[in-house]
């Protein structure tokens, strides 16, 4: 399935929730989306662009815009707002590309999201009115500072499906002997074109992206299967040899797989296969507390 139009907002006009991302396939819905990475890192595909969001980053996704999310090697905690802001077309771009005025709005954005979650979670008296007020403030902020006039072109949609297809092949076949030349041949494209396309959209070469993906997938085995040999883990995740696995691992994580296992042997990672996993509410409250105006918490 390349693209699903299943709405993530099924019964509620607005949705504010915290979750731990594992992997959510390409989809779209009739609601704007605001993501705040409270902890860790995640990878987000918006159309055919791949963005790596780090702790503290915020990203807006316009309604009906195809997007997908995926975890990296880190545990993560993400606060997500989904709401249809009438008459607003959001500008979807990484924070590093924001203007100075937009960057100055970041504390306000986090304050509004923190209060929206708090009101929805505790549902104190008049919480619906509080939510309506907070969403109105969000709508004004978006309309003034983050509007976009860029329309989705047909060629962009085709490019989105191509990128999603390539990422999906990596997800499904990373344990195999997978190469860009093989994918290009299967799609009737030249390897040179696909190489330039992938590097331009992802910011990494295909081989490096594939290697990073294999490393990320190996982490849960290293942490959760202490009796499994490192060599078996290397081969199970597509590395041609233990030497290649060790070299790539040390280059990215500055330690060997064995050293990582000793450090993380007691860590319980989120199991792969779910789009979203549960979160530690206590940790979430600790992380968002600095952004809350306590006089308005109605405790």
KEKE-3310 file (N, C-alpha, C; in steps of 0.2 Angstrom, whole numbers, plus 5000, padded with zeros to 4 digits):
npx = (5004:5004:4999:4987:4971:4965:4957:4965:4959:4944:4933:4934:4934:4946:4962:4974:4988:5000:5014:5024:5034:5035:5033:5024:5015:5014:5002:4987:4976:4961:4966:4976:4992:5003:5018:5028:5044:5047:5056:5070:5073:5065:5061:5053:5043:5038:5028:5039:5050:5063:5064:5074:5069:5074:5076:5066:5062:5050:5037:5026:5012:5003:4986:4979:4991:5002:5011:5023:5029:5043:5053:5070:5086:5084:5074:5058:5048:5033:5023:5008:4997:4981:4971:4958:4962:4952:4953:4967:4983:4996:5014:5025:5040:5057:5063:5075:5074:5065:5060:5067:5057:5047:5054:5055:5042:5042:5042:5029:5021:5025:5020:5006:5003:5007:4997:4986:4987:4987:4974:4966:4969:4967:4954:4947:4935:4926:4935:4933:4930:4942:4950:4945:4948:4962:4965:4960:4970:4981:4976:4976:4990:4996:4990:4995:5009:5014:5008:5006:5007:5009:5005:5000:5008:5005:5016:5023:5016:5018:5032:5032:5026:5035:5046:5041:5039:5053:5058:5049:5053:5066:5062:5056:5065:5078:5086:5090:5102:5102:5102:5105:5106:5098:5085:5083:5083:5072:5062:5063:5071:5086:5101:5109:5101:5092:5100:5104:5092:5088:5098:5096:5083:5083:5095:5106:5116:5110:5116:5122:5110:5103:5112:5112:5099:5099:5108:5100:5089:5096:5098:5088:5089:5102:5100:5089:5091:5101:5108:5110:5121:5133:5137:5127:5117:5122:5121:5108:5103:5106:5120:5135:5146:5153:5164:5161:5149:5153:5162:5154:5145:5154:5158:5146:5141:5151:5156:5158:5147:5146:5150:5140:5129:5132:5130:5117:5109:5099:5089:5073:5066:5054:5043:5044:5032:5021:5011:5010:5016:5013:5016:5026:5018:5022:5035:5032:5024:5034:5043:5035:5031:5039:5034:5021:5009:5006:4996:4985:4982:4971:4970)
npy = (4994:5010:5023:5029:5035:5035:5043:5050:5057:5052:5053:5064:5082:5089:5083:5079:5072:5061:5051:5037:5035:5022:5015:5023:5021:5029:5042:5052:5065:5074:5086:5098:5095:5096:5092:5089:5085:5079:5071:5062:5056:5057:5051:5059:5058:5069:5072:5070:5073:5070:5071:5074:5074:5081:5081:5093:5099:5106:5102:5107:5100:5101:5100:5085:5082:5070:5060:5052:5043:5038:5029:5032:5026:5030:5030:5038:5052:5060:5074:5077:5087:5087:5095:5104:5118:5131:5139:5140:5137:5128:5131:5119:5115:5112:5117:5124:5131:5141:5158:5172:5178:5168:5158:5165:5163:5150:5147:5151:5142:5129:5132:5133:5120:5112:5116:5113:5099:5096:5101:5093:5080:5081:5086:5096:5107:5116:5113:5112:5124:5130:5123:5127:5141:5140:5134:5143:5153:5146:5145:5159:5162:5153:5158:5170:5169:5157:5153:5146:5146:5137:5125:5108:5099:5088:5081:5081:5073:5061:5060:5058:5046:5038:5040:5035:5022:5017:5019:5010:4998:4997:4995:4983:4974:4975:4966:4958:4956:4970:4983:4999:4998:4987:4990:5001:4994:4986:4996:5001:5012:5023:5019:5030:5041:5038:5038:5051:5057:5051:5055:5069:5071:5064:5067:5059:5047:5032:5020:5024:5027:5015:5007:5014:5012:4998:4997:5003:4994:4984:4987:4984:4970:4968:4974:4967:4954:4946:4934:4931:4929:4941:4940:4933:4943:4952:4946:4944:4956:4961:4964:4960:4954:4951:4960:4971:4975:4978:4989:4999:5001:5006:5018:5025:5025:5026:5015:4998:4984:4975:4982:4992:4983:4980:4992:4994:4983:4982:4989:4992:4992:4999:4988:4984:4986:4992:5006:5017:5018:5016:5029:5036:5045:5052:5056:5064:5075:5080:5085:5094:5103:5115:5124:5127:5138:5140:5147:5145:5132:5127:5119)
npz = (5000:4995:4997:5008:5011:5023:5036:5050:5060:5066:5073:5081:5080:5083:5087:5099:5104:5112:5107:5103:5090:5078:5065:5052:5038:5022:5021:5021:5027:5030:5038:5046:5052:5066:5072:5086:5092:5107:5113:5108:5091:5075:5058:5045:5030:5019:5006:4993:5000:5013:5030:5044:5060:5076:5094:5101:5089:5078:5066:5053:5044:5029:5027:5018:5013:5007:5019:5030:5044:5054:5065:5072:5077:5090:5106:5106:5108:5104:5102:5095:5085:5077:5067:5057:5051:5045:5029:5029:5023:5026:5027:5024:5030:5036:5052:5051:5040:5043:5044:5053:5060:5061:5068:5080:5085:5090:5104:5108:5100:5106:5119:5116:5111:5122:5132:5125:5125:5139:5143:5136:5141:5156:5156:5164:5172:5160:5149:5136:5131:5134:5125:5112:5112:5113:5100:5092:5094:5088:5075:5071:5072:5063:5051:5050:5050:5044:5032:5016:4998:4989:4977:4975:4963:4949:4945:4956:4965:4958:4960:4974:4975:4969:4978:4990:4986:4984:4997:5004:4998:5003:5017:5016:5010:5015:5022:5012:4997:4992:4980:4972:4958:4955:4959:4950:4938:4940:4939:4927:4925:4924:4932:4936:4935:4946:4956:4957:4960:4972:4981:4980:4986:4998:5004:5007:5000:4992:4996:5009:5016:5016:5023:5036:5039:5040:5051:5061:5062:5068:5081:5090:5091:5096:5109:5115:5113:5120:5119:5106:5093:5088:5075:5069:5070:5062:5049:5048:5046:5034:5031:5023:5029:5046:5048:5040:5046:5059:5056:5050:5061:5071:5065:5064:5078:5086:5094:5096:5091:5101:5112:5113:5116:5129:5135:5133:5137:5147:5142:5136:5121:5110:5101:5084:5071:5076:5072:5081:5098:5116:5129:5141:5152:5164:5161:5149:5155:5162:5152:5145:5155:5157:5147:5151:5157:5173:5180:5172:5172:5180:5191)
capx = (5000:5008:4995:4981:4967:4961:4958:4967:4954:4938:4927:4935:4936:4953:4965:4980:4990:5007:5015:5031:5033:5039:5033:5017:5015:5012:4994:4985:4969:4958:4967:4983:4996:5009:5022:5033:5048:5048:5062:5073:5073:5061:5061:5047:5043:5032:5028:5045:5056:5064:5066:5076:5068:5078:5073:5064:5060:5043:5035:5019:5011:4997:4980:4979:4998:5005:5017:5024:5034:5047:5058:5077:5088:5082:5067:5056:5041:5031:5017:5005:4990:4978:4965:4957:4961:4949:4956:4974:4987:5003:5020:5029:5048:5061:5064:5081:5072:5061:5062:5068:5050:5044:5058:5053:5035:5042:5040:5022:5019:5025:5015:4999:5003:5007:4991:4980:4987:4985:4967:4962:4971:4964:4947:4944:4929:4927:4941:4931:4931:4949:4953:4943:4952:4969:4965:4959:4976:4985:4974:4979:4997:4997:4987:4999:5016:5016:5004:5009:5003:5012:5000:5003:5008:5004:5022:5025:5013:5021:5038:5030:5025:5042:5050:5038:5041:5060:5058:5046:5058:5071:5059:5054:5070:5084:5089:5093:5107:5098:5106:5101:5105:5093:5079:5082:5082:5065:5057:5064:5075:5093:5104:5112:5095:5089:5105:5104:5085:5088:5102:5093:5077:5085:5101:5111:5116:5106:5120:5122:5104:5102:5117:5109:5093:5101:5110:5094:5085:5100:5099:5084:5092:5107:5098:5084:5092:5108:5111:5111:5128:5134:5138:5120:5113:5125:5119:5101:5101:5109:5127:5139:5151:5154:5168:5157:5144:5157:5165:5148:5143:5158:5158:5140:5139:5157:5157:5157:5140:5147:5150:5133:5125:5134:5127:5110:5106:5093:5084:5067:5064:5048:5043:5043:5026:5015:5012:5012:5016:5011:5021:5027:5015:5025:5040:5029:5023:5041:5046:5031:5030:5042:5030:5014:5008:5003:4990:4980:4981:4965:4971)
capy = (5000:5016:5029:5028:5041:5034:5048:5049:5060:5049:5055:5071:5088:5090:5078:5081:5066:5060:5044:5035:5033:5016:5016:5024:5022:5035:5043:5059:5066:5081:5090:5100:5092:5099:5088:5092:5080:5080:5067:5057:5058:5053:5053:5061:5059:5074:5071:5066:5075:5066:5076:5071:5079:5080:5083:5100:5102:5106:5102:5107:5096:5104:5095:5082:5082:5064:5060:5046:5044:5032:5030:5031:5022:5032:5030:5045:5054:5065:5077:5078:5090:5087:5100:5107:5126:5133:5144:5140:5132:5128:5130:5113:5116:5111:5123:5128:5136:5146:5165:5174:5179:5161:5155:5168:5160:5143:5146:5151:5136:5124:5133:5131:5113:5109:5118:5109:5092:5096:5102:5086:5075:5081:5088:5100:5111:5121:5112:5112:5131:5132:5120:5131:5147:5138:5132:5150:5156:5143:5147:5166:5161:5150:5162:5176:5168:5150:5151:5144:5147:5132:5120:5101:5098:5081:5078:5080:5067:5055:5059:5056:5039:5035:5040:5030:5015:5016:5018:5004:4992:4996:4992:4976:4970:4977:4960:4955:4959:4975:4988:5004:4996:4982:4994:5005:4990:4984:5001:5004:5019:5022:5020:5037:5046:5036:5040:5058:5058:5049:5060:5076:5071:5061:5071:5054:5042:5026:5015:5026:5027:5008:5005:5017:5008:4991:4998:5005:4988:4979:4989:4980:4963:4969:4976:4963:4947:4945:4927:4930:4931:4947:4938:4931:4949:4956:4943:4944:4963:4962:4965:4955:4951:4954:4965:4977:4977:4982:4995:5003:5002:5010:5024:5029:5026:5027:5010:4991:4981:4972:4988:4994:4978:4980:4998:4994:4977:4982:4994:4989:4996:4998:4983:4986:4983:4996:5013:5021:5014:5020:5034:5038:5051:5056:5059:5069:5080:5084:5088:5100:5108:5122:5128:5128:5144:5137:5150:5144:5125:5126:5113)
capz = (5000:4994:4999:5011:5013:5029:5041:5057:5064:5064:5077:5084:5076:5084:5091:5102:5108:5112:5105:5101:5083:5076:5058:5050:5031:5019:5021:5021:5030:5030:5044:5047:5057:5069:5076:5091:5095:5114:5115:5103:5084:5070:5051:5042:5023:5017:4998:4991:5004:5019:5035:5051:5066:5082:5100:5101:5082:5076:5059:5051:5038:5027:5026:5012:5010:5009:5023:5033:5050:5055:5071:5070:5082:5097:5108:5104:5111:5099:5103:5088:5085:5071:5067:5051:5051:5039:5026:5030:5019:5030:5024:5027:5029:5042:5056:5049:5034:5045:5044:5060:5064:5062:5074:5087:5087:5092:5111:5108:5097:5111:5124:5114:5111:5129:5135:5122:5128:5146:5144:5134:5146:5162:5156:5170:5170:5154:5145:5129:5129:5134:5119:5107:5113:5111:5093:5088:5094:5084:5068:5069:5071:5056:5046:5049:5049:5041:5026:5010:4992:4985:4976:4974:4956:4948:4945:4963:4967:4955:4963:4980:4975:4968:4984:4994:4983:4986:5005:5005:4996:5008:5023:5015:5007:5018:5024:5006:4994:4988:4977:4968:4951:4955:4960:4944:4933:4941:4937:4920:4926:4924:4939:4937:4937:4952:4961:4958:4963:4979:4985:4981:4990:5005:5007:5008:4995:4993:5000:5015:5019:5017:5029:5042:5040:5043:5058:5066:5064:5072:5088:5095:5092:5101:5116:5117:5112:5123:5118:5099:5091:5084:5068:5066:5069:5056:5043:5048:5044:5027:5031:5020:5034:5052:5048:5037:5052:5065:5054:5050:5068:5075:5061:5066:5085:5090:5098:5093:5093:5108:5117:5113:5119:5136:5138:5132:5138:5151:5139:5133:5115:5107:5096:5078:5069:5077:5070:5087:5104:5122:5131:5148:5154:5168:5157:5145:5159:5164:5147:5143:5160:5156:5142:5153:5161:5178:5182:5168:5172:5183:5195)
cpx = (5004:5005:4988:4977:4963:4963:4961:4963:4947:4932:4927:4937:4943:4956:4972:4982:4997:5008:5022:5030:5037:5039:5025:5018:5012:5004:4993:4978:4967:4959:4975:4986:5002:5012:5028:5037:5050:5055:5064:5073:5068:5062:5054:5048:5037:5033:5034:5051:5056:5067:5068:5074:5071:5074:5072:5062:5052:5042:5028:5018:5004:4992:4981:4986:5000:5011:5017:5029:5037:5052:5065:5079:5086:5075:5065:5049:5039:5024:5014:4998:4988:4972:4965:4956:4958:4953:4964:4978:4994:5009:5024:5036:5051:5062:5070:5080:5067:5064:5064:5062:5047:5048:5056:5046:5036:5040:5032:5018:5019:5021:5008:4998:5003:5000:4985:4981:4985:4977:4963:4963:4967:4956:4944:4938:4931:4933:4939:4932:4938:4952:4951:4947:4960:4970:4964:4966:4981:4983:4977:4986:4999:4995:4992:5007:5018:5011:5008:5004:5005:5007:5003:5002:5007:5011:5025:5022:5016:5028:5037:5029:5031:5046:5048:5039:5048:5061:5055:5050:5063:5068:5058:5060:5077:5089:5093:5099:5104:5103:5102:5101:5099:5086:5078:5080:5074:5060:5059:5067:5082:5096:5106:5106:5092:5094:5105:5097:5085:5092:5099:5087:5079:5091:5107:5111:5112:5110:5120:5116:5102:5106:5114:5103:5094:5104:5105:5090:5089:5100:5094:5086:5097:5105:5093:5086:5100:5112:5113:5118:5128:5134:5131:5116:5115:5121:5111:5098:5104:5116:5131:5144:5151:5158:5165:5152:5148:5160:5160:5146:5147:5158:5152:5139:5145:5158:5156:5150:5140:5147:5143:5128:5126:5131:5120:5106:5100:5088:5079:5065:5057:5048:5041:5036:5020:5017:5014:5012:5014:5017:5021:5024:5018:5031:5038:5028:5029:5043:5042:5030:5033:5038:5023:5014:5003:4997:4984:4978:4974:4966:4968)
cpy = (5006:5022:5027:5034:5040:5040:5046:5052:5057:5051:5062:5076:5089:5084:5080:5075:5065:5052:5043:5032:5026:5017:5017:5025:5028:5036:5050:5059:5073:5085:5092:5096:5095:5094:5091:5086:5082:5077:5063:5060:5054:5055:5054:5062:5064:5074:5067:5068:5071:5071:5072:5076:5077:5083:5091:5103:5101:5106:5103:5104:5099:5098:5092:5081:5075:5064:5053:5047:5037:5034:5029:5026:5024:5031:5037:5046:5060:5068:5079:5082:5089:5091:5103:5114:5129:5139:5145:5135:5133:5127:5124:5114:5115:5118:5127:5132:5141:5153:5166:5175:5173:5158:5159:5166:5153:5142:5146:5145:5130:5125:5131:5124:5110:5110:5114:5102:5092:5097:5096:5081:5075:5083:5091:5104:5116:5120:5113:5120:5133:5129:5125:5138:5146:5137:5139:5153:5153:5145:5154:5165:5158:5154:5168:5175:5161:5148:5150:5144:5142:5126:5113:5100:5090:5078:5077:5074:5061:5054:5056:5048:5035:5034:5035:5023:5013:5015:5011:4998:4991:4993:4985:4971:4972:4972:4956:4959:4964:4981:4993:5002:4991:4986:4998:5000:4987:4989:5004:5011:5018:5023:5027:5042:5044:5038:5047:5060:5057:5054:5067:5076:5069:5065:5066:5050:5036:5021:5017:5025:5020:5005:5008:5013:5001:4992:4999:4999:4983:4981:4985:4973:4963:4970:4971:4956:4946:4939:4926:4933:4937:4945:4936:4938:4953:4953:4944:4951:4965:4964:4959:4951:4955:4960:4972:4979:4981:4989:5001:5005:5007:5017:5028:5030:5026:5021:5003:4989:4978:4977:4991:4990:4979:4986:4998:4988:4977:4987:4990:4994:4994:4993:4986:4983:4987:5003:5018:5016:5019:5024:5034:5045:5056:5060:5065:5075:5084:5088:5095:5105:5115:5127:5129:5134:5141:5140:5149:5136:5123:5119:5114)
cpz = (5000:4998:5002:5013:5019:5034:5048:5062:5062:5067:5080:5079:5077:5088:5093:5106:5107:5110:5104:5094:5082:5068:5056:5042:5028:5019:5021:5024:5029:5036:5044:5052:5060:5074:5080:5094:5102:5116:5109:5096:5080:5063:5048:5034:5022:5009:4997:4995:5011:5024:5041:5056:5072:5088:5100:5094:5082:5069:5058:5044:5036:5026:5019:5009:5012:5014:5027:5039:5051:5061:5068:5076:5089:5099:5107:5108:5107:5102:5096:5089:5078:5071:5060:5052:5045:5036:5026:5026:5022:5026:5027:5025:5036:5045:5054:5043:5036:5045:5052:5064:5065:5068:5081:5089:5090:5100:5112:5105:5102:5117:5122:5114:5118:5132:5132:5125:5135:5147:5142:5138:5152:5162:5162:5167:5164:5149:5138:5126:5129:5127:5113:5107:5110:5103:5089:5088:5089:5076:5066:5068:5065:5051:5045:5047:5046:5035:5020:5004:4987:4984:4974:4967:4955:4947:4952:4966:4964:4958:4970:4980:4973:4974:4989:4992:4985:4993:5007:5003:5001:5015:5022:5013:5010:5020:5018:5003:4989:4986:4973:4960:4950:4955:4953:4938:4933:4939:4931:4920:4925:4931:4941:4939:4944:4958:4963:4962:4970:4983:4985:4985:4997:5008:5008:5002:4997:4997:5007:5019:5020:5023:5035:5044:5043:5050:5063:5067:5068:5079:5092:5096:5097:5108:5119:5117:5114:5121:5110:5097:5087:5076:5065:5065:5063:5049:5042:5045:5038:5026:5028:5024:5041:5052:5045:5042:5057:5062:5053:5056:5071:5071:5063:5073:5089:5095:5094:5095:5100:5113:5118:5117:5127:5139:5138:5134:5143:5148:5135:5127:5113:5101:5090:5075:5071:5074:5076:5093:5110:5124:5138:5150:5159:5165:5152:5149:5161:5158:5144:5148:5160:5152:5145:5158:5167:5180:5178:5168:5176:5187:5202)
residu = (UNK:UNK:UNK:UNK:UNK:UNK:UNK:UNK:UNK:UNK:UNK:UNK:UNK:UNK:UNK:UNK:UNK:UNK:UNK:UNK:UNK:UNK:UNK:UNK:UNK:UNK:UNK:UNK:UNK:UNK:UNK:UNK:UNK:UNK:UNK:UNK:UNK:UNK:UNK:UNK:UNK:UNK:UNK:UNK:UNK:UNK:UNK:UNK:UNK:UNK:UNK:UNK:UNK:UNK:UNK:UNK:UNK:UNK:UNK:UNK:UNK:UNK:UNK:UNK:UNK:UNK:UNK:UNK:UNK:UNK:UNK:UNK:UNK:UNK:UNK:UNK:UNK:UNK:UNK:UNK:UNK:UNK:UNK:UNK:UNK:UNK:UNK:UNK:UNK:UNK:UNK:UNK:UNK:UNK:UNK:UNK:UNK:UNK:UNK:UNK:UNK:UNK:UNK:UNK:UNK:UNK:UNK:UNK:UNK:UNK:UNK:UNK:UNK:UNK:UNK:UNK:UNK:UNK:UNK:UNK:UNK:UNK:UNK:UNK:UNK:UNK:UNK:UNK:UNK:UNK:UNK:UNK:UNK:UNK:UNK:UNK:UNK:UNK:UNK:UNK:UNK:UNK:UNK:UNK:UNK:UNK:UNK:UNK:UNK:UNK:UNK:UNK:UNK:UNK:UNK:UNK:UNK:UNK:UNK:UNK:UNK:UNK:UNK:UNK:UNK:UNK:UNK:UNK:UNK:UNK:UNK:UNK:UNK:UNK:UNK:UNK:UNK:UNK:UNK:UNK:UNK:UNK:UNK:UNK:UNK:UNK:UNK:UNK:UNK:UNK:UNK:UNK:UNK:UNK:UNK:UNK:UNK:UNK:UNK:UNK:UNK:UNK:UNK:UNK:UNK:UNK:UNK:UNK:UNK:UNK:UNK:UNK:UNK:UNK:UNK:UNK:UNK:UNK:UNK:UNK:UNK:UNK:UNK:UNK:UNK:UNK:UNK:UNK:UNK:UNK:UNK:UNK:UNK:UNK:UNK:UNK:UNK:UNK:UNK:UNK:UNK:UNK:UNK:UNK:UNK:UNK:UNK:UNK:UNK:UNK:UNK:UNK:UNK:UNK:UNK:UNK:UNK:UNK:UNK:UNK:UNK:UNK:UNK:UNK:UNK:UNK:UNK:UNK:UNK:UNK:UNK:UNK:UNK:UNK:UNK:UNK:UNK:UNK:UNK:UNK:UNK:UNK:UNK:UNK:UNK:UNK:UNK:UNK:UNK:UNK:UNK:UNK:UNK:UNK:UNK:UNK:UNK:UNK:UNK)
# end
